[in-house]
Amino acid sequence: MNVAVDDDERTGEVQVIYGTTTLKMQTRRHDFFVCKLSEMEMCGLDKATRFDLDTFAWIPWDSEWFDTLPQYDSPIVGHLTDHAIKLLQIELSYRKAAQMRALAERTRGDAD
């Protein structure tokens, strides 16, 4: 999760990634999936979930946007496992490399 904080204003924002139980594993191979039961439980998910890494928003971290469920002390209901964090880092690195390759190809095409 990405977090931005304005210390002067004492406000913060979090980057939220769109998650869906519509997995599309064949057509959206480079999204992030949480499908193992142990990881789903750690993340607070009751179904396998695909996180669409192309769809995100920055949202203020306040009660207008985030509510605490009765059985929790915080709006945060789970965390990625260490294994899932590594998988997400690999996917983000793959995406960054693909973006760099595409930029290099466009730059090379502009030079011709």
Phi, psi and omega in degrees: 000134174267141182229139175236135183230134172256100184298323180296317181273349183057043178235162179214163176226154174235147176270123183249131180258135179295128176241145181214152175272359172279100193287316181049047186297332180279325185262343181237049186301335185257025166269185181249128184244138170242105188234338179285135184305316182297322179286324177300316180297316180297326181276352182078026181256140178259356177219154174303138188225139173255131175257118183281100185291354175269348187238107181213167178210151171267127184231138177300138178273085176208172187292342176296328184254333184232127180245152178265127177289152186306323185273005183237159177264355187212158173295342180281119184251358179186174181219154173291144173288165176302320179297314180296322178299318178296318178297319178296318178298320178297314180297318178295323176294319177301313180297318180297317178297320179295320177296318180295319178297317180296320179294318179296320179294319178295318180296318178296320179293324179292329182285338183284000000 
